[in-house]
Amino acid sequence: MTIIILFGIGLFAVFALAGLGLDQAVVRVGQELEVSHPELSEELLLINFEQREGVQRNAAWQSFAARANFESARSFVAMLIQTDRFGTPIAKSLGAFSDALRTQRRQKAEERAAKTTIKLVPPLVFCIFPAMGVVVVGPAIIALRDFFAHFMKG
């Protein structure tokens, strides 16, 4: 789901740089993601509907974070609320947030890659090393057998 949020943040940044406000960007991203990611599209359009009903923007975003219930969504909503509170440009905030999210994903991938070496030890010990032993030691055993067989005859 993080990759979908990252994609959505990229769309938010594009629309914000194009001059749309946050509310219009939410609607536009919701419409753009309707085919590829219907769940996220539905959630974004629900945020828009809640705001139309009179729910404050921060409350609508916080309810989105509660429904989504994963860390990237909660931090995204916290960033949006801070941006709204302090009046910083949304496009810069979205760019910085997406960079941080990309870095976080890269670090998790590197962590998983580091764990694979430990996970490869049992297959190496039980599958590859015995086969290599047969290939390396097998001809030597056959040569010793032939040598001793010839030595015992003579």
TAFENTA-V38435 format. One record per backbone hydrogen bond with DSSP energy under -0.5 kcal/mol. CO is the residue of the C=O (numbers start at 1). NH is the residue of the N-H. E is the energy in kcal/mol with one decimal. If there is no record, write none. Layout:
# TAFENTA-V38435
co=CO nh=NH e=E
co=CO nh=NH e=E
This chain:
# TAFENTA-V38435
co=1 nh=5 e=-2.3
co=2 nh=6 e=-2.7
co=3 nh=7 e=-2.1
co=4 nh=8 e=-2.6
co=5 nh=9 e=-2.6
co=6 nh=10 e=-1.9
co=7 nh=11 e=-2.0
co=8 nh=12 e=-2.6
co=9 nh=13 e=-2.7
co=10 nh=14 e=-2.2
co=11 nh=15 e=-2.6
co=12 nh=16 e=-2.6
co=13 nh=17 e=-2.5
co=14 nh=18 e=-1.5
co=15 nh=20 e=-2.3
co=16 nh=19 e=-1.1
co=21 nh=25 e=-2.5
co=22 nh=26 e=-2.3
co=23 nh=27 e=-1.7
co=24 nh=28 e=-2.5
co=25 nh=29 e=-3.0
co=26 nh=30 e=-2.3
co=27 nh=31 e=-2.1
co=28 nh=32 e=-2.4
co=29 nh=33 e=-2.2
co=31 nh=34 e=-0.9
co=33 nh=37 e=-2.3
co=37 nh=41 e=-2.2
co=38 nh=42 e=-2.5
co=39 nh=43 e=-2.1
co=40 nh=44 e=-2.5
co=41 nh=45 e=-2.5
co=42 nh=46 e=-1.9
co=43 nh=47 e=-1.9
co=44 nh=48 e=-1.8
co=45 nh=49 e=-2.4
co=46 nh=50 e=-2.6
co=47 nh=51 e=-2.1
co=48 nh=52 e=-2.1
co=49 nh=53 e=-1.7
co=50 nh=55 e=-2.2
co=51 nh=54 e=-0.9
co=56 nh=60 e=-2.4
co=57 nh=61 e=-2.4
co=58 nh=62 e=-2.4
co=59 nh=63 e=-2.1
co=60 nh=64 e=-1.6
co=61 nh=65 e=-2.3
co=62 nh=66 e=-2.1
co=63 nh=67 e=-2.3
co=64 nh=68 e=-2.9
co=65 nh=69 e=-2.4
co=70 nh=73 e=-0.5
co=70 nh=74 e=-1.9
co=71 nh=75 e=-2.6
co=72 nh=76 e=-2.2
co=73 nh=77 e=-2.5
co=74 nh=78 e=-2.2
co=75 nh=79 e=-2.2
co=76 nh=80 e=-2.3
co=77 nh=81 e=-2.5
co=78 nh=82 e=-2.3
co=79 nh=83 e=-2.6
co=80 nh=84 e=-2.4
co=81 nh=85 e=-2.5
co=82 nh=86 e=-2.8
co=83 nh=87 e=-1.4
co=83 nh=88 e=-0.9
co=89 nh=93 e=-1.8
co=90 nh=94 e=-2.7
co=91 nh=95 e=-2.2
co=92 nh=96 e=-2.5
co=93 nh=97 e=-2.5
co=94 nh=98 e=-2.6
co=95 nh=99 e=-2.1
co=96 nh=100 e=-2.2
co=97 nh=101 e=-2.6
co=98 nh=102 e=-2.5
co=99 nh=103 e=-2.4
co=100 nh=104 e=-2.3
co=101 nh=105 e=-2.3
co=102 nh=106 e=-2.3
co=103 nh=107 e=-2.3
co=104 nh=108 e=-2.1
co=105 nh=109 e=-2.2
co=106 nh=110 e=-2.4
co=107 nh=111 e=-2.2
co=108 nh=112 e=-2.3
co=109 nh=113 e=-2.3
co=110 nh=114 e=-2.1
co=111 nh=115 e=-1.5
co=112 nh=116 e=-0.9
co=113 nh=117 e=-0.6
co=114 nh=117 e=-0.6
co=114 nh=118 e=-0.5
co=115 nh=119 e=-1.6
co=116 nh=120 e=-1.3
co=118 nh=121 e=-0.9
co=120 nh=124 e=-1.8
co=121 nh=125 e=-2.6
co=122 nh=126 e=-2.6
co=123 nh=127 e=-2.2
co=123 nh=128 e=-1.4
co=124 nh=129 e=-2.7
co=127 nh=131 e=-1.0
co=128 nh=132 e=-2.6
co=129 nh=133 e=-2.5
co=130 nh=134 e=-2.2
co=131 nh=135 e=-2.1
co=132 nh=136 e=-2.8
co=133 nh=137 e=-2.9
co=133 nh=138 e=-0.7
co=134 nh=138 e=-1.4
co=135 nh=139 e=-0.6
co=137 nh=141 e=-2.3
co=138 nh=142 e=-2.2
co=139 nh=143 e=-2.4
co=140 nh=144 e=-2.5
co=141 nh=145 e=-2.5
co=142 nh=146 e=-2.5
co=143 nh=147 e=-2.2
co=144 nh=148 e=-2.7
co=145 nh=149 e=-2.4
co=146 nh=150 e=-2.1
co=147 nh=151 e=-2.3
co=148 nh=152 e=-2.3
co=149 nh=153 e=-1.3
co=150 nh=154 e=-1.3
